[in-house]
Amino acid sequence: MGAFGRMVVAAWIAGAGLATVPTAPAQTASESLLSATQGQRWVEYDLRPYASRAAGVEHPERTVVDWILRETGTDRWFTEPMGLMSASRGTLRVYHVPDVQRSVRSVVDRFVDPRGERIGLSVRLMTIGNPNWRSIALPRLRALAVRSPGVDAWLISKEDAAVLSAQLVKRIDCTELDVPDAELVNGQSRTIDRLRTRSYIRSVRPRDAGPSGYQAEPATLREGYSLQFSPLADIDSREMEVVVLCRIDQVERFVPVTVEMPPVPGVSSRVRIEVPQMSSWTLHERFRWPLEETLLVSCGVVASPRGDPPSSGLPLGLGSGAVRADALLWIECKTRDAVARPSESAARNGTTIRGRY
């Protein structure tokens, strides 16, 4: 069709009220400016004061992002209105509506506050064979709401915590575990674990090569405890907030099972394998409490990470058989110029406390 013909067709389409379709390359995505239909704003936050305190941490900004997601919820970043977040070691970039920006600002302020450098956590973990310790302790404790089934949490003054822990460690069924690197810096996550690998015969199969017969298929699993903490102080409100993830896995025993295999000349057709019988419990909670008080958490009578020395031959001191105990987690805020340690406070009251803070 010549140029004159195209002009005639275009004139006819226009006269008929039909829209023309521009000839353009096909596209799989549209390009446009950021949507601001609901008042979204672009804000950059300075993380350098916090990053400088976390000099030994590879990606300290990830902890900031984690806390923002806890505070705002993840849905706010993947649904309408449109928002985005990007973090580097020194800068956090956020594009979102004003109320989300306020939540982000509140979290960032807690990280960069220079006063937070003086705040840390002291963590203790002990087990008690009988939960009847509650009969003397509950009058001193103030309950906190907990979502995890079977888990209890209380607040107790630091002075009463020193007295109560001193009473508990005197019990013959009490064991305090040595928790390494227990001092946690404000705003920095830390994982403390004590794990050991156990080997067993998982299955049996025909030999791949060599003489006819069967060969055992070995496997491994890990048992022990893992404690993960993410603390963040709110200095203005004199409160501490901590996300705690605690998991204990215990091998009670390996149950033997005899398997009848197809007969092979000169080879026994009866092969024994092992099936692990395990006990586990997990705590994943977010707690908030005043700096001047101690947080005490119990998961009830569960698999026990007992503190027997490794030289006993028992894996991780978890004991043999179905060991059960009430696992108690003590978390206390510490300041560098602070308050006397509970052990010092108890010493002034004539009480001796065993174990480390």
C-alpha positions as CSV (number, residue, x, y, z in Angstrom):
1,M,0.0,0.0,0.0
2,G,1.4,3.4,-1.0
3,A,1.6,6.5,1.1
4,F,-1.6,7.9,-0.3
5,G,-3.4,4.6,0.5
6,R,-2.3,4.7,4.1
7,M,-3.5,8.3,4.5
8,V,-6.9,7.3,3.2
9,V,-7.2,4.4,5.6
10,A,-6.1,6.5,8.6
11,A,-8.7,9.2,7.6
12,W,-11.4,6.5,7.5
13,I,-10.4,5.1,10.9
14,A,-10.4,8.6,12.5
15,G,-13.8,9.4,10.9
16,A,-15.2,6.1,12.3
17,G,-14.1,7.1,15.8
18,L,-11.7,4.1,16.1
19,A,-8.4,4.5,18.0
20,T,-5.2,3.8,16.1
21,V,-2.6,1.4,17.6
22,P,0.9,2.7,17.6
23,T,3.4,0.4,16.1
24,A,6.1,-0.2,18.8
25,P,8.3,-3.1,19.8
26,A,6.6,-5.7,22.1
27,Q,7.5,-5.2,25.8
28,T,7.4,-7.7,28.7
29,A,7.5,-5.0,31.4
30,S,6.4,-1.4,31.7
31,E,8.7,1.4,32.8
32,S,7.4,4.2,35.0
33,L,8.2,6.4,38.0
34,L,7.6,5.0,41.5
35,S,4.0,5.0,42.4
36,A,3.1,7.6,45.0
37,T,-0.7,7.1,44.9
38,Q,-1.0,6.8,48.7
39,G,1.7,9.3,49.8
40,Q,4.8,7.1,49.7
41,R,8.0,8.9,50.4
42,W,11.7,8.0,49.8
43,V,13.8,8.2,52.9
44,E,17.4,7.3,53.5
45,Y,18.5,6.5,57.1
46,D,22.1,6.7,58.4
47,L,23.2,3.4,59.9
48,R,26.9,4.3,60.3
49,P,26.7,4.9,64.1
50,Y,25.4,1.4,64.6
51,A,27.7,-0.2,62.0
52,S,30.8,1.3,63.6
53,R,29.9,-0.4,66.9
54,A,29.4,-3.7,65.0
55,A,32.9,-3.6,63.4
56,G,33.4,-7.4,63.7
57,V,30.0,-8.3,62.1
58,E,30.0,-8.9,58.4
59,H,26.5,-7.6,57.6
60,P,25.1,-5.7,60.6
61,E,22.4,-4.1,58.5
62,R,20.6,-7.4,58.2
63,T,19.7,-7.3,61.9
64,V,18.1,-3.8,61.3
65,V,16.0,-5.2,58.4
66,D,14.9,-8.2,60.5
67,W,13.7,-5.9,63.3
68,I,11.9,-3.7,60.8
69,L,10.0,-6.7,59.3
70,R,9.1,-7.8,62.8
71,E,7.7,-4.3,63.6
72,T,5.8,-3.7,60.4
73,G,5.0,-7.3,59.3
74,T,6.2,-8.7,56.0
75,D,2.8,-8.2,54.3
76,R,3.3,-4.4,54.2
77,W,6.2,-4.9,51.8
78,F,4.6,-7.3,49.3
79,T,1.1,-5.8,49.0
80,E,-0.5,-2.5,48.2
81,P,0.5,0.3,48.7
82,M,3.8,-0.3,46.9
83,G,6.9,-0.1,49.1
84,L,10.5,-1.2,49.0
85,M,13.5,-1.4,51.3
86,S,17.2,-1.7,50.6
87,A,20.1,-1.8,53.1
88,S,23.8,-1.5,52.9
89,R,26.3,-1.4,55.8
90,G,25.9,2.4,56.2
91,T,22.6,3.3,54.7
92,L,19.0,2.1,54.8
93,R,16.8,3.2,51.9
94,V,13.0,2.9,52.4
95,Y,10.1,3.9,50.1
96,H,6.8,3.6,51.8
97,V,3.8,5.4,53.3
98,P,4.2,7.7,56.3
99,D,3.0,5.3,59.0
100,V,5.5,2.6,57.8
101,Q,8.2,5.3,57.7
102,R,7.4,6.1,61.3
103,S,7.8,2.5,62.3
104,V,11.1,2.3,60.4
105,R,12.4,5.5,62.1
106,S,11.6,4.1,65.6
107,V,13.6,1.0,64.9
108,V,16.5,2.8,63.4
109,D,16.7,5.3,66.2
110,R,17.0,2.4,68.7
111,F,19.9,1.0,66.7
112,V,21.9,4.2,66.3
113,D,21.2,5.6,69.8
114,P,24.8,5.9,71.3
115,R,23.3,5.1,74.8
116,G,22.5,1.6,73.6
117,E,26.2,0.7,73.3
118,R,26.2,0.5,77.1
119,I,23.4,-2.1,77.2
120,G,24.0,-5.9,76.9
121,L,22.4,-9.1,78.0
122,S,23.5,-11.8,80.5
123,V,22.1,-15.2,79.7
124,R,21.9,-18.3,81.9
125,L,20.5,-21.8,81.3
126,M,19.8,-24.3,84.0
127,T,17.7,-27.5,84.3
128,I,15.8,-28.7,87.4
129,G,14.5,-32.3,87.6
130,N,11.3,-31.4,89.4
131,P,9.1,-28.4,88.6
132,N,8.1,-28.0,92.2
133,W,10.5,-25.1,92.5
134,R,7.4,-23.0,91.5
135,S,5.8,-23.6,95.0
136,I,8.3,-21.2,96.6
137,A,9.0,-19.0,93.6
138,L,5.6,-18.0,92.2
139,P,4.9,-15.3,94.9
140,R,8.0,-13.4,93.6
141,L,7.1,-13.8,89.9
142,R,4.9,-11.6,87.6
143,A,3.6,-13.5,84.6
144,L,4.1,-12.4,81.0
145,A,1.8,-13.4,78.1
146,V,3.4,-16.1,76.0
147,R,2.0,-17.6,72.7
148,S,3.9,-20.9,72.7
149,P,2.0,-23.8,74.2
150,G,3.4,-25.1,77.5
151,V,5.8,-22.1,77.9
152,D,5.7,-19.8,80.9
153,A,7.5,-16.5,81.3
154,W,7.8,-14.2,84.3
155,L,9.4,-11.0,85.4
156,I,11.3,-10.8,88.7
157,S,13.4,-8.1,90.3
158,K,17.1,-8.5,90.0
159,E,17.5,-8.8,93.7
160,D,14.9,-11.5,94.0
161,A,16.4,-13.3,90.9
162,A,19.7,-13.5,92.7
163,V,18.1,-15.0,95.8
164,L,16.0,-17.4,93.8
165,S,18.8,-18.7,91.6
166,A,21.0,-19.2,94.7
167,Q,18.3,-21.4,96.2
168,L,17.8,-23.4,93.0
169,V,21.5,-24.2,92.4
170,K,21.6,-25.8,95.9
171,R,19.1,-28.4,94.8
172,I,20.6,-31.8,93.9
173,D,18.4,-32.0,90.7
174,C,19.6,-28.6,89.4
175,T,22.3,-28.3,86.8
176,E,23.6,-25.1,85.3
177,L,24.9,-25.3,81.8
178,D,28.0,-23.4,80.8
179,V,26.8,-20.9,78.2
180,P,29.8,-19.5,76.4
181,D,29.9,-15.9,75.1
182,A,26.9,-15.0,77.2
183,E,27.4,-11.3,77.0
184,L,25.4,-9.9,74.0
185,V,25.8,-6.4,72.7
186,N,22.7,-4.4,72.1
187,G,21.4,-4.7,68.5
188,Q,23.6,-7.6,67.5
189,S,22.2,-11.1,67.1
190,R,24.1,-14.0,68.5
191,T,23.8,-17.8,68.3
192,I,25.1,-20.0,71.1
193,D,25.1,-23.7,70.5
194,R,26.5,-26.9,71.8
195,L,25.9,-29.7,69.3
196,R,27.3,-33.2,68.7
197,T,27.0,-35.6,65.8
198,R,25.6,-39.1,66.5
199,S,26.1,-42.0,64.0
200,Y,23.8,-44.9,63.4
201,I,22.9,-47.5,60.8
202,R,19.9,-46.1,58.9
203,S,19.3,-48.8,56.3
204,V,20.9,-51.6,54.4
205,R,21.3,-52.2,50.6
206,P,23.0,-54.6,48.2
207,R,26.7,-54.0,47.7
208,D,27.6,-51.8,44.7
209,A,30.7,-53.8,43.9
210,G,32.9,-56.6,45.2
211,P,31.5,-59.8,46.8
212,S,27.8,-60.4,46.8
213,G,25.9,-59.5,50.0
214,Y,24.7,-56.3,51.7
215,Q,26.2,-53.2,53.1
216,A,25.0,-50.9,55.9
217,E,23.9,-47.4,55.0
218,P,25.2,-45.1,57.8
219,A,23.6,-41.8,58.7
220,T,24.2,-39.0,61.2
221,L,22.1,-36.6,63.2
222,R,22.9,-33.8,65.6
223,E,21.8,-33.4,69.2
224,G,22.3,-30.7,71.7
225,Y,21.0,-27.2,72.3
226,S,21.0,-24.0,70.2
227,L,20.2,-20.5,71.6
228,Q,19.7,-17.6,69.3
229,F,19.1,-14.1,70.7
230,S,18.4,-10.7,69.0
231,P,18.3,-7.9,71.6
232,L,17.3,-4.3,71.1
233,A,17.0,-1.8,73.9
234,D,14.6,1.1,73.9
235,I,16.5,3.5,76.1
236,D,13.8,6.2,76.2
237,S,11.2,3.8,77.7
238,R,13.9,2.0,79.8
239,E,12.8,-1.3,78.2
240,M,14.6,-4.2,76.5
241,E,13.1,-6.3,73.7
242,V,14.6,-9.7,72.7
243,V,13.6,-12.3,70.1
244,V,14.6,-15.7,71.5
245,L,14.9,-18.9,69.4
246,C,15.8,-21.9,71.6
247,R,15.9,-25.5,70.4
248,I,16.9,-28.7,72.2
249,D,17.2,-32.1,70.4
250,Q,17.9,-35.2,72.4
251,V,18.5,-38.8,71.2
252,E,16.7,-41.0,73.8
253,R,17.9,-44.2,72.2
254,F,18.3,-46.0,68.9
255,V,15.6,-48.7,68.5
256,P,17.1,-51.8,66.9
257,V,15.1,-53.4,64.0
258,T,16.1,-56.7,62.3
259,V,15.5,-56.8,58.6
260,E,15.1,-60.0,56.6
261,M,17.0,-59.6,53.3
262,P,16.8,-62.0,50.3
263,P,19.1,-64.9,50.8
264,V,22.7,-64.7,49.5
265,P,25.0,-67.8,49.6
266,G,27.4,-67.5,52.5
267,V,25.9,-64.2,53.8
268,S,23.4,-63.9,56.7
269,S,20.0,-62.6,55.5
270,R,19.3,-61.0,58.9
271,V,20.6,-57.4,59.2
272,R,20.1,-55.0,62.0
273,I,19.3,-51.3,61.5
274,E,18.6,-48.5,64.0
275,V,15.7,-46.1,64.2
276,P,16.4,-42.9,66.3
277,Q,13.9,-42.1,69.1
278,M,14.2,-38.4,69.8
279,S,12.8,-35.7,72.0
280,S,12.8,-32.1,71.0
281,W,11.4,-28.7,72.0
282,T,11.5,-25.3,70.5
283,L,10.9,-21.8,71.8
284,H,10.4,-18.9,69.5
285,E,9.1,-15.8,71.3
286,R,9.5,-12.0,71.4
287,F,9.7,-10.5,74.9
288,R,9.7,-6.9,76.1
289,W,10.4,-6.0,79.7
290,P,11.9,-3.2,81.9
291,L,15.7,-2.9,82.0
292,E,15.7,-3.1,85.8
293,E,14.0,-6.5,85.9
294,T,15.0,-10.1,85.0
295,L,13.2,-12.3,82.5
296,L,12.7,-16.0,83.5
297,V,11.4,-18.4,80.9
298,S,10.4,-22.1,81.4
299,C,9.3,-24.5,78.7
300,G,8.0,-27.1,81.2
301,V,9.4,-30.6,81.7
302,V,11.1,-31.3,78.4
303,A,14.1,-33.0,76.9
304,S,17.0,-31.9,79.1
305,P,20.4,-30.5,78.0
306,R,22.1,-31.7,81.1
307,G,25.6,-30.4,82.0
308,D,27.6,-33.6,82.5
309,P,31.2,-33.1,81.3
310,P,32.1,-34.5,77.9
311,S,34.7,-36.8,79.5
312,S,31.8,-38.9,80.9
313,G,31.4,-40.3,77.5
314,L,27.8,-39.2,77.3
315,P,27.0,-37.0,74.2
316,L,26.9,-33.3,75.2
317,G,26.0,-34.3,78.8
318,L,22.5,-35.1,77.6
319,G,22.6,-38.3,79.6
320,S,21.3,-41.7,78.6
321,G,17.7,-42.7,78.3
322,A,14.7,-40.4,78.5
323,V,16.1,-37.6,80.6
324,R,13.5,-34.9,81.4
325,A,13.9,-31.7,83.3
326,D,12.4,-28.2,83.6
327,A,14.7,-26.0,81.5
328,L,15.0,-22.4,82.8
329,L,16.3,-19.5,80.8
330,W,17.4,-16.4,82.7
331,I,17.9,-13.2,80.7
332,E,19.1,-10.0,82.4
333,C,20.0,-6.6,81.1
334,K,23.5,-5.3,81.9
335,T,25.0,-1.8,81.6
336,R,28.7,-1.1,81.6
337,D,28.5,1.5,84.4
338,A,25.6,-0.3,85.9
339,V,24.0,-1.9,88.6
340,A,25.7,-4.5,90.7
341,R,25.7,-8.0,89.3
342,P,23.2,-10.3,91.0
343,S,26.1,-12.4,92.4
344,E,27.5,-9.2,94.0
345,S,24.0,-8.3,95.3
346,A,23.5,-11.7,96.8
347,A,27.0,-11.6,98.3
348,R,26.1,-8.5,100.2
349,N,23.0,-10.4,101.5
350,G,25.2,-13.4,102.6
351,T,24.1,-15.6,99.7
352,T,26.6,-17.6,97.6
353,I,25.6,-18.3,94.0
354,R,27.2,-21.1,91.9
355,G,27.6,-20.7,88.2
356,R,28.7,-17.9,85.9
357,Y,27.0,-14.7,84.8
